[in-house]
Amino acid sequence: MTIDACRRDILYRRGQKKIYLAGYNQKIHDFLKCCVVSPNLCSLEESDLIFNELINPYYLQEKREVKQPIDKLKDTLVTCKNKYSNLPFYIFIDSDWKYCGAFLLPSLYSVNENIKFCSFVKNDIYCISPQKILLHWDYWEYGNHRYFDFDEKKYLAPDIANEK
């Protein structure tokens, strides 16, 4: 994408923020067990940089992918909370983050392990740490069955915390 095309894209998404912001705030509240009155959102430029830098498979060091029935979601969330409780994460929910920005969560401690997909969060939650760890939950249905895919990936990417 050229610089002008990137600038136009950012301006368009920034203009759409008003449409998505209330719903995105609700999704953030649904994902956390505590109430965040006014979430501190990253800029669209910063959010794009963080997301695109660590999604690049070139930097992938190790990964674990799991396909589970939805009733195992709580176990996966609790495991991640315990394993990464002391790390901050940028939170990207559904496609709303593209219009509102990522949310920086100081710790996974406040994640709601009883979250229900399709209440507010429709299908995707990405958590990306400055320490190059990506956690991704992807909800889907097949027939009358509900599932989620969980990806845990570690990267050898540039340190995104120092690129601000």
Secondary structure per residue as TSV (DSSP state, phi and psi in degrees):
chain	resnum	aa	ss	phi	psi
A	1	M	-	360.0	136.8
A	2	T	-	-73.9	167.5
A	3	I	H	-61.7	-43.0
A	4	D	H	-63.7	-40.1
A	5	A	H	-66.1	-40.4
A	6	C	H	-62.5	-43.9
A	7	R	H	-62.6	-43.1
A	8	R	H	-63.1	-41.7
A	9	D	H	-61.7	-46.6
A	10	I	H	-61.8	-45.8
A	11	L	H	-61.5	-40.8
A	12	Y	H	-63.1	-48.7
A	13	R	H	-64.6	-38.5
A	14	R	H	-61.8	-38.6
A	15	G	H	-67.2	-29.2
A	16	Q	H	-81.9	-8.6
A	17	K	H	-54.9	-40.2
A	18	K	H	-58.7	-33.8
A	19	I	H	-69.9	-37.3
A	20	Y	H	-96.2	-20.8
A	21	L	H	-60.0	-47.0
A	22	A	H	-61.9	-44.2
A	23	G	H	-66.4	-37.9
A	24	Y	H	-66.4	-42.2
A	25	N	H	-59.3	-40.4
A	26	Q	H	-64.9	-38.9
A	27	K	H	-64.8	-40.0
A	28	I	H	-62.8	-44.7
A	29	H	H	-61.9	-39.1
A	30	D	H	-66.8	-35.1
A	31	F	H	-75.1	-24.6
A	32	L	B	-106.3	149.1
A	33	K	S	-89.6	-2.6
A	34	C	S	-111.6	160.1
A	35	C	-	-90.5	126.9
A	36	V	-	-106.3	111.7
A	37	V	S	-65.1	-50.5
A	38	S	S	-138.8	93.4
A	39	P	-	-60.2	140.3
A	40	N	-	-84.2	104.5
A	41	L	B	-96.1	142.1
A	42	C	-	-74.2	160.4
A	43	S	-	-66.4	160.6
A	44	L	H	-63.0	-39.6
A	45	E	H	-61.9	-46.8
A	46	E	H	-64.8	-41.7
A	47	S	H	-61.9	-44.9
A	48	D	H	-59.9	-44.3
A	49	L	H	-60.5	-48.3
A	50	I	H	-62.6	-49.6
A	51	F	H	-64.4	-50.0
A	52	N	H	-69.6	-32.9
A	53	E	H	-65.8	-41.3
A	54	L	H	-95.7	-3.2
A	55	I	H	-87.6	-13.5
A	56	N	-	-64.1	116.6
A	57	P	G	-66.5	-15.8
A	58	Y	G	-58.8	-34.3
A	59	Y	G	-91.3	-0.7
A	60	L	E	-62.2	126.1
A	61	Q	E	-101.4	-48.8
A	62	E	E	-151.2	149.6
A	63	K	E	-146.3	155.7
A	64	R	E	-137.3	123.9
A	65	E	E	-120.6	134.9
A	66	V	E	-135.2	134.7
A	67	K	E	-109.8	122.9
A	68	Q	E	-135.3	154.4
A	69	P	E	-69.0	152.5
A	70	I	G	-59.6	-24.8
A	71	D	G	-70.4	-7.3
A	72	K	G	-95.6	0.5
A	73	L	H	-58.8	-44.8
A	74	K	H	-58.8	-43.6
A	75	D	H	-59.0	-42.4
A	76	T	H	-66.0	-43.5
A	77	L	H	-63.7	-43.1
A	78	V	H	-63.6	-42.6
A	79	T	H	-59.8	-45.5
A	80	C	H	-65.3	-40.7
A	81	K	H	-60.3	-43.5
A	82	N	H	-69.4	-40.9
A	83	K	H	-71.7	-37.0
A	84	Y	S	-120.0	27.8
A	85	S	T	-62.2	-24.2
A	86	N	T	-97.9	6.0
A	87	L	S	-106.7	142.2
A	88	P	-	-78.0	153.8
A	89	F	E	-139.5	141.9
A	90	Y	E	-85.7	131.2
A	91	I	E	-106.8	129.3
A	92	F	E	-124.5	116.4
A	93	I	E	-116.0	131.1
A	94	D	T	46.7	-145.9
A	95	S	T	-98.9	-0.3
A	96	D	T	-59.3	-32.9
A	97	W	H	-59.4	-28.5
A	98	K	H	-64.7	-21.4
A	99	Y	H	-105.5	-23.1
A	100	C	H	-114.1	-24.7
A	101	G	-	103.6	162.4
A	102	A	-	-76.5	157.7
A	103	F	E	-110.5	126.5
A	104	L	E	-89.3	117.3
A	105	L	E	-104.8	122.9
A	106	P	S	-61.9	-25.4
A	107	S	-	-162.9	153.5
A	108	L	G	-77.5	-1.1
A	109	Y	G	-54.4	-36.4
A	110	S	G	-89.2	7.2
A	111	V	B	-67.7	136.3
A	112	N	-	-80.6	105.8
A	113	E	T	-74.3	-5.8
A	114	N	T	-102.4	19.3
A	115	I	-	-59.3	143.4
A	116	K	-	-115.5	118.7
A	117	F	T	-65.7	149.9
A	118	C	T	81.1	-6.8
A	119	S	T	-75.2	-61.5
A	120	F	S	-123.0	-49.1
A	121	V	-	-75.1	121.4
A	122	K	-	-82.7	-51.1
A	123	N	S	-155.1	-16.2
A	124	D	E	-133.3	133.0
A	125	I	E	-132.3	123.0
A	126	Y	E	-113.2	133.6
A	127	C	E	-121.7	121.7
A	128	I	E	-125.0	123.1
A	129	S	-	-95.2	152.3
A	130	P	T	-62.3	-16.2
A	131	Q	T	-87.6	16.8
A	132	K	S	71.7	38.9
A	133	I	E	-117.2	134.1
A	134	L	E	-119.6	128.1
A	135	L	E	-117.4	132.7
A	136	H	E	-139.3	125.0
A	137	W	E	-111.2	128.5
A	138	D	E	-128.0	112.9
A	139	Y	E	-86.9	141.5
A	140	W	E	-156.3	161.2
A	141	E	E	-124.5	147.5
A	142	Y	E	-140.7	114.0
A	143	G	T	64.2	-128.3
A	144	N	T	-98.3	12.0
A	145	H	E	-106.7	142.9
A	146	R	E	-114.5	134.9
A	147	Y	E	-136.1	170.0
A	148	F	E	-143.3	146.5
A	149	D	E	-100.6	138.0
A	150	F	E	-123.3	128.2
A	151	D	E	-118.5	133.8
A	152	E	E	-124.7	117.1
A	153	K	E	-130.7	144.6
A	154	K	E	-119.7	137.3
A	155	Y	E	-120.1	157.5
A	156	L	-	-107.9	44.1
A	157	A	-	-87.0	165.9
A	158	P	-	-56.1	149.5
A	159	D	-	-70.6	108.9
A	160	I	G	-69.5	-21.4
A	161	A	G	-67.7	-27.9
A	162	N	G	-93.1	-0.5
A	163	E	G	-93.5	3.5
A	164	K	-	-78.1	360.0
